[in-house]
Amino acid sequence: MSMISPVLWLFSICTAIPTALYGMEVSMSFLRRQVAPSPAERLPAAIIIPAHNEEDGIARTVLSVASQMRPFDRLLVVADNCTDATAEIARTAGAEVLERTDLKLRGKGYALDAGLQAIAQDPLPFVVFIDADCIIEAGGLDALVRASNAQSGAVQAVNLMLAPTGASIGTKVAEFAFLIKNKVRPKGLARMGVGCQLTGTAMAFPWALIRDVNIASGNLVEDMKLGLDLTLVGKPPTLCETSYIYSFFPQSKTGAATQRQRWESGHIATISEAFRALPKAQILKEPKLALLMLDLLIPPLSLLLLSLVIVGMTEIGLIISFDMPAGPFTVTMLALMWLLGTTSLAWLKYGMTALPPKDLIQVLPYVVSKIPLYLTIIAGRQNKSWIRTDRSNGSEPF
């Protein structure tokens, strides 16, 4: 039994470190931010919208962007392997359209790369990526490009997903978790003087930066991979807190399940990649970059909670059965209380609309129901290829 104690300590520490950082980020988000001055002049930008069979919502997205464009901007929709009227509708709405067909190299990363190649002959100072199912808030495009200019680097807008009317408890919990991941934690990192992760849409880049980055891949969460790559070269993205972009979760069960599996399996894969990158010399020399890399190691909220509970139950069982030391269990319980406490504060400040009090009783059963998904991901049996999310009945007007 002498080997069990070090193993227990290892599991406790491995779950406590990401939990401690998570709670620190949430806590820091409550602090008031200092507004940095932005350039008076808004420089030209090319807006690229990758789209695959998005005929139901592409016009709405194009119009939301076009209404904020300046005369010197350029709007390009990349209709990627489309079999519907996406290209025609986007043109009618006022966008320039590039139609791409490649049934082997499929996915958002390849579509974005095609868009970059298309504008490379006559590039503008900035490039903005926006997903085809999103609505950018009025003034958001200007704020995003100005922030990228001020930072001379990649900038991420606050990217939120909303549950449609009558959504299930799973979708409501997902909306709250999305709020924590894409608004609360990035705000906390910003208060700590650290960058943020890219979240997939409403991302702005100086042309000089993005032109040299390889984004042509089928990575399931290409945004996190791109943010990781930029961090590794010492140019981490930053958050623009005055730019918001919104989309809706799919209403169909198939769409929600596909989307959830793609995000969480891609997230876990990126955690593995970030862990392997941690020992790199340039990361260790810069504490803020190291902290941002550690942020990538924080698993999805449900998985983090489940991990703490499972580790804690295992430890208390060993303590009772074999009289093991209580130190690891104490660390795990402190981490669990820190997670629950800071998440509760975040819910009180930010999340009561997304997750009403009457629905809280259903949260724990929902979290437990995700165990099979995580076991599938860990076992490597999930689909690793890109699959479009089924958004049937999954959009609502703003």
C-alpha positions as CSV (number, residue, x, y, z in Angstrom):
1,M,0.0,0.0,0.0
2,S,3.0,2.3,0.2
3,M,2.6,3.3,-3.5
4,I,-1.0,4.3,-3.1
5,S,-0.4,7.4,-1.0
6,P,1.8,9.1,-3.7
7,V,-0.8,8.2,-6.3
8,L,-3.6,9.8,-4.3
9,W,-1.5,12.9,-3.8
10,L,-0.9,13.0,-7.6
11,F,-4.6,12.8,-8.4
12,S,-5.5,15.4,-5.8
13,I,-2.9,17.9,-7.1
14,C,-3.8,17.2,-10.8
15,T,-7.5,18.1,-10.0
16,A,-6.7,20.9,-7.5
17,I,-4.4,23.0,-9.8
18,P,-6.9,23.6,-12.6
19,T,-9.7,24.1,-10.0
20,A,-7.6,26.7,-8.2
21,L,-6.9,28.6,-11.4
22,Y,-10.6,28.4,-12.5
23,G,-11.8,29.9,-9.2
24,M,-9.1,32.6,-9.4
25,E,-10.2,33.6,-12.8
26,V,-13.9,33.7,-11.8
27,S,-13.0,35.7,-8.7
28,M,-10.9,38.2,-10.6
29,S,-13.7,38.8,-13.1
30,F,-15.6,40.7,-10.4
31,L,-13.0,43.5,-10.3
32,R,-13.6,46.7,-12.3
33,R,-11.6,46.9,-15.5
34,Q,-9.4,49.8,-16.6
35,V,-10.5,50.9,-20.0
36,A,-7.5,51.2,-22.4
37,P,-7.6,54.0,-25.0
38,S,-8.4,52.8,-28.6
39,P,-7.1,54.4,-31.8
40,A,-9.3,57.2,-33.1
41,E,-9.0,55.8,-36.7
42,R,-10.6,52.5,-37.6
43,L,-8.5,50.8,-40.2
44,P,-9.9,48.7,-43.0
45,A,-10.7,45.0,-42.4
46,A,-11.6,42.0,-44.4
47,I,-14.4,40.0,-42.8
48,I,-14.4,36.2,-43.7
49,I,-17.4,34.1,-43.0
50,P,-17.0,30.3,-43.5
51,A,-20.3,28.7,-44.3
52,H,-21.4,25.1,-45.0
53,N,-25.1,24.6,-45.9
54,E,-26.2,27.7,-44.0
55,E,-29.0,28.9,-46.2
56,D,-31.4,29.3,-43.3
57,G,-29.3,31.9,-41.4
58,I,-26.5,33.2,-43.7
59,A,-28.5,36.3,-44.8
60,R,-29.1,37.3,-41.2
61,T,-25.4,37.0,-40.4
62,V,-24.3,38.9,-43.5
63,L,-26.7,41.7,-42.9
64,S,-25.5,42.1,-39.3
65,V,-22.0,42.5,-40.5
66,A,-22.7,44.6,-43.6
67,S,-24.7,47.1,-41.5
68,Q,-21.4,47.9,-39.5
69,M,-19.0,47.9,-42.4
70,R,-17.1,51.0,-43.6
71,P,-16.7,51.7,-47.4
72,F,-13.1,50.4,-47.3
73,D,-14.0,47.0,-45.7
74,R,-14.5,43.7,-47.6
75,L,-16.9,41.0,-46.8
76,L,-16.2,37.5,-48.1
77,V,-18.4,34.4,-47.6
78,V,-16.6,31.1,-48.2
79,A,-19.3,28.7,-49.3
80,D,-17.5,25.4,-48.4
81,N,-18.8,22.2,-50.0
82,C,-22.3,23.6,-50.0
83,T,-25.2,21.7,-51.5
84,D,-27.9,24.3,-50.8
85,A,-28.5,27.9,-51.7
86,T,-26.0,29.4,-49.2
87,A,-23.8,31.1,-51.9
88,E,-26.8,32.6,-53.8
89,I,-28.4,33.9,-50.6
90,A,-25.1,35.4,-49.4
91,R,-24.6,37.2,-52.7
92,T,-28.1,38.6,-52.6
93,A,-27.5,39.9,-49.1
94,G,-24.5,41.8,-50.3
95,A,-21.5,39.6,-49.7
96,E,-18.7,38.6,-52.0
97,V,-18.8,34.8,-52.3
98,L,-16.0,32.2,-52.8
99,E,-17.4,28.7,-53.6
100,R,-15.0,25.9,-52.5
101,T,-15.4,22.2,-53.2
102,D,-13.1,19.6,-51.7
103,L,-14.7,16.6,-50.1
104,K,-11.5,15.3,-48.6
105,L,-10.3,18.5,-46.9
106,R,-13.4,19.6,-45.2
107,G,-14.1,21.8,-42.2
108,K,-13.9,25.4,-41.0
109,G,-10.1,25.6,-40.9
110,Y,-9.8,24.8,-44.6
111,A,-12.6,27.3,-45.4
112,L,-10.8,30.1,-43.5
113,D,-7.6,29.3,-45.2
114,A,-9.3,29.5,-48.6
115,G,-10.6,32.9,-47.6
116,L,-7.2,34.1,-46.6
117,Q,-5.7,32.9,-49.9
118,A,-8.4,34.8,-51.7
119,I,-7.6,38.1,-50.1
120,A,-3.9,37.7,-50.1
121,Q,-3.5,39.4,-53.5
122,D,-4.9,42.6,-52.1
123,P,-4.9,42.3,-48.3
124,L,-6.4,44.8,-45.9
125,P,-4.7,45.7,-42.5
126,F,-7.0,43.5,-40.5
127,V,-8.9,40.2,-40.9
128,V,-12.0,39.3,-38.9
129,F,-13.4,35.7,-38.7
130,I,-17.2,35.4,-38.0
131,D,-19.2,32.2,-38.0
132,A,-22.2,31.8,-40.4
133,D,-24.7,31.4,-37.6
134,C,-23.8,34.4,-35.5
135,I,-25.1,37.9,-35.0
136,I,-22.5,40.6,-34.0
137,E,-23.9,43.3,-31.7
138,A,-24.1,46.8,-33.1
139,G,-20.7,48.5,-32.8
140,G,-19.0,45.2,-32.2
141,L,-17.1,45.1,-35.5
142,D,-15.6,48.6,-34.9
143,A,-14.7,47.8,-31.3
144,L,-13.0,44.5,-32.4
145,V,-10.9,46.0,-35.1
146,R,-9.8,49.0,-33.0
147,A,-8.8,46.6,-30.2
148,S,-6.7,44.5,-32.6
149,N,-5.1,47.7,-33.8
150,A,-4.4,48.9,-30.3
151,Q,-3.0,45.5,-29.2
152,S,-1.2,44.8,-32.5
153,G,-2.4,41.3,-32.1
154,A,-5.2,38.8,-32.1
155,V,-8.4,39.9,-30.3
156,Q,-11.5,37.9,-29.3
157,A,-15.0,39.3,-28.8
158,V,-17.2,38.0,-26.0
159,N,-18.8,35.0,-27.7
160,L,-22.1,33.9,-26.1
161,M,-24.5,31.1,-27.1
162,L,-28.2,31.4,-26.0
163,A,-30.7,28.6,-25.2
164,P,-33.8,28.8,-27.5
165,T,-37.2,29.1,-26.0
166,G,-38.3,25.9,-24.2
167,A,-34.7,24.5,-24.1
168,S,-33.9,21.4,-22.1
169,I,-32.0,21.5,-18.8
170,G,-28.9,20.3,-20.7
171,T,-29.0,23.3,-23.0
172,K,-29.6,25.7,-20.1
173,V,-26.6,24.3,-18.3
174,A,-24.6,24.5,-21.5
175,E,-25.5,28.2,-21.9
176,F,-24.3,28.9,-18.3
177,A,-21.1,26.9,-18.9
178,F,-20.5,28.8,-22.1
179,L,-21.0,32.1,-20.3
180,I,-18.4,31.1,-17.7
181,K,-15.9,29.9,-20.3
182,N,-16.3,32.7,-22.8
183,K,-17.1,35.7,-20.7
184,V,-16.4,35.3,-17.0
185,R,-13.0,33.5,-17.1
186,P,-11.6,35.6,-19.9
187,K,-12.5,38.7,-17.9
188,G,-10.7,37.3,-15.0
189,L,-7.6,36.6,-17.1
190,A,-7.8,40.2,-18.4
191,R,-7.8,41.5,-14.8
192,M,-4.7,39.4,-14.2
193,G,-3.0,41.0,-17.2
194,V,-3.1,37.7,-19.1
195,G,-4.4,37.1,-22.6
196,C,-7.4,34.8,-23.4
197,Q,-8.3,31.8,-25.5
198,L,-9.9,32.1,-29.0
199,T,-13.5,30.9,-29.0
200,G,-14.2,30.5,-32.7
201,T,-16.1,33.5,-33.9
202,A,-15.6,37.3,-33.9
203,M,-11.8,37.0,-33.9
204,A,-9.7,39.9,-35.3
205,F,-6.1,39.7,-36.5
206,P,-3.6,42.0,-38.0
207,W,-2.9,40.8,-41.5
208,A,0.8,40.6,-40.8
209,L,0.1,38.1,-38.0
210,I,-2.6,35.9,-39.5
211,R,-0.9,35.5,-42.9
212,D,1.9,33.4,-41.4
213,V,-0.3,31.1,-39.3
214,N,-1.3,27.7,-40.7
215,I,-5.0,27.3,-40.1
216,A,-5.8,24.7,-42.8
217,S,-6.8,21.7,-40.7
218,G,-9.7,19.6,-39.7
219,N,-9.2,20.2,-36.0
220,L,-12.4,19.9,-34.1
221,V,-11.8,23.1,-32.2
222,E,-9.6,25.0,-34.6
223,D,-10.1,28.2,-32.6
224,M,-8.4,26.8,-29.5
225,K,-5.6,25.3,-31.6
226,L,-5.0,28.7,-33.3
227,G,-5.0,30.4,-29.9
228,L,-2.5,27.8,-28.6
229,D,-0.2,28.3,-31.6
230,L,-0.2,32.1,-31.1
231,T,0.5,31.7,-27.4
232,L,3.4,29.4,-28.2
233,V,5.1,32.1,-30.3
234,G,4.6,34.7,-27.6
235,K,1.5,36.5,-29.1
236,P,-1.5,35.4,-27.1
237,P,-4.9,36.7,-28.0
238,T,-6.6,39.4,-25.8
239,L,-10.3,40.0,-24.9
240,C,-12.4,42.8,-26.3
241,E,-15.0,43.3,-23.6
242,T,-17.0,45.9,-25.7
243,S,-17.6,43.6,-28.6
244,Y,-20.3,40.9,-28.3
245,I,-21.5,38.2,-30.7
246,Y,-24.4,35.8,-30.2
247,S,-25.7,32.5,-31.6
248,F,-28.3,30.0,-30.5
249,F,-27.8,26.4,-29.4
250,P,-29.5,23.9,-31.8
251,Q,-33.0,22.9,-30.8
252,S,-32.7,19.4,-32.3
253,K,-31.3,16.7,-30.0
254,T,-29.1,15.4,-32.8
255,G,-27.6,18.9,-33.3
256,A,-27.0,19.5,-29.6
257,A,-25.4,16.1,-29.1
258,T,-23.1,16.5,-32.2
259,Q,-22.1,20.0,-31.1
260,R,-21.4,18.9,-27.5
261,Q,-19.3,15.9,-28.5
262,R,-17.3,17.9,-31.0
263,W,-16.5,20.7,-28.5
264,E,-15.7,18.5,-25.6
265,S,-13.6,16.0,-27.4
266,G,-11.8,18.8,-29.2
267,H,-11.3,20.6,-25.9
268,I,-9.8,17.5,-24.3
269,A,-7.5,16.9,-27.2
270,T,-6.3,20.5,-27.0
271,I,-5.6,20.0,-23.2
272,S,-3.3,17.1,-24.1
273,E,-1.5,19.3,-26.7
274,A,-1.2,22.2,-24.3
275,F,0.2,19.8,-21.6
276,R,2.9,18.6,-24.0
277,A,3.8,22.2,-24.9
278,L,4.2,23.4,-21.3
279,P,7.9,22.5,-20.9
280,K,8.9,24.7,-23.9
281,A,11.5,27.2,-22.9
282,Q,9.8,30.3,-24.1
283,I,6.6,29.5,-22.1
284,L,8.5,28.9,-18.8
285,K,10.4,32.2,-19.2
286,E,7.2,34.2,-19.4
287,P,4.9,33.7,-16.4
288,K,1.9,35.3,-18.1
289,L,2.2,32.9,-21.1
290,A,2.6,30.0,-18.7
291,L,-0.6,31.0,-16.9
292,L,-2.5,31.2,-20.1
293,M,-1.2,27.8,-21.0
294,L,-2.4,26.4,-17.7
295,D,-5.8,27.9,-18.4
296,L,-6.0,25.6,-21.4
297,L,-5.6,22.7,-19.0
298,I,-8.9,23.5,-17.2
299,P,-11.4,20.8,-18.5
300,P,-15.1,21.5,-19.3
301,L,-16.9,22.5,-16.1
302,S,-19.0,19.3,-15.8
303,L,-15.9,17.1,-16.3
304,L,-14.0,19.2,-13.6
305,L,-16.8,18.7,-11.1
306,L,-17.1,15.0,-11.9
307,S,-13.3,14.5,-11.6
308,L,-13.3,16.1,-8.1
309,V,-16.2,14.0,-6.9
310,I,-14.8,10.7,-8.2
311,V,-11.3,11.4,-6.8
312,G,-12.8,12.4,-3.5
313,M,-15.0,9.3,-3.3
314,T,-12.1,7.1,-4.2
315,E,-9.9,8.7,-1.5
316,I,-12.5,8.4,1.3
317,G,-13.1,4.8,0.4
318,L,-9.3,4.1,0.7
319,I,-9.2,6.0,4.0
320,I,-12.0,3.9,5.4
321,S,-10.7,0.6,4.0
322,F,-7.0,0.9,4.4
323,D,-6.5,3.7,6.9
324,M,-4.8,5.9,4.3
325,P,-3.7,9.4,5.2
326,A,-6.4,12.1,4.9
327,G,-4.2,14.7,3.3
328,P,-5.1,14.1,-0.3
329,F,-8.8,13.9,0.5
330,T,-8.6,17.3,2.4
331,V,-7.0,18.9,-0.7
332,T,-9.7,17.4,-3.0
333,M,-12.5,18.6,-0.7
334,L,-11.0,22.1,-0.5
335,A,-10.8,22.2,-4.3
336,L,-14.4,21.0,-4.6
337,M,-15.6,23.7,-2.2
338,W,-13.6,26.3,-4.1
339,L,-15.2,25.2,-7.4
340,L,-18.7,25.2,-6.0
341,G,-18.3,28.5,-4.2
342,T,-16.8,30.5,-7.0
343,T,-19.2,29.0,-9.5
344,S,-22.1,29.9,-7.3
345,L,-20.9,33.5,-7.1
346,A,-20.6,33.6,-10.9
347,W,-24.1,32.3,-11.2
348,L,-25.4,35.0,-8.8
349,K,-23.7,37.7,-10.7
350,Y,-23.9,36.6,-14.3
351,G,-26.0,33.4,-14.7
352,M,-29.4,33.6,-13.1
353,T,-31.1,34.5,-16.5
354,A,-29.4,31.6,-18.3
355,L,-30.0,29.1,-15.5
356,P,-33.1,30.1,-13.4
357,P,-33.2,29.0,-9.7
358,K,-36.1,26.6,-10.4
359,D,-33.8,24.5,-12.7
360,L,-30.9,24.1,-10.2
361,I,-32.3,20.8,-8.9
362,Q,-31.8,19.3,-12.3
363,V,-28.2,20.2,-12.7
364,L,-26.6,17.3,-10.8
365,P,-28.5,14.6,-12.7
366,Y,-27.5,16.3,-16.0
367,V,-23.9,16.3,-15.0
368,V,-24.0,12.6,-14.1
369,S,-25.7,11.9,-17.4
370,K,-22.5,13.1,-19.2
371,I,-20.3,10.3,-17.8
372,P,-20.9,8.1,-20.8
373,L,-19.8,10.9,-23.2
374,Y,-16.6,11.5,-21.2
375,L,-15.8,7.7,-21.1
376,T,-16.3,7.6,-24.9
377,I,-13.9,10.5,-25.4
378,I,-11.3,9.1,-23.0
379,A,-11.5,5.7,-24.7
380,G,-10.9,7.4,-28.1
381,R,-14.2,6.0,-29.6
382,Q,-15.6,9.4,-30.6
383,N,-15.9,10.6,-34.2
384,K,-12.7,12.6,-34.8
385,S,-13.8,14.0,-38.2
386,W,-15.6,17.2,-38.8
387,I,-19.4,17.0,-38.8
388,R,-21.7,19.9,-39.4
389,T,-24.0,20.7,-36.5
390,D,-27.6,20.0,-37.3
391,R,-29.3,23.4,-36.6
392,S,-32.8,22.3,-37.5
393,N,-35.2,24.7,-35.8
394,G,-32.2,26.1,-34.0
395,S,-32.4,29.8,-34.8
396,E,-34.4,32.6,-33.4
397,P,-34.6,36.3,-34.4
398,F,-32.8,38.9,-32.3
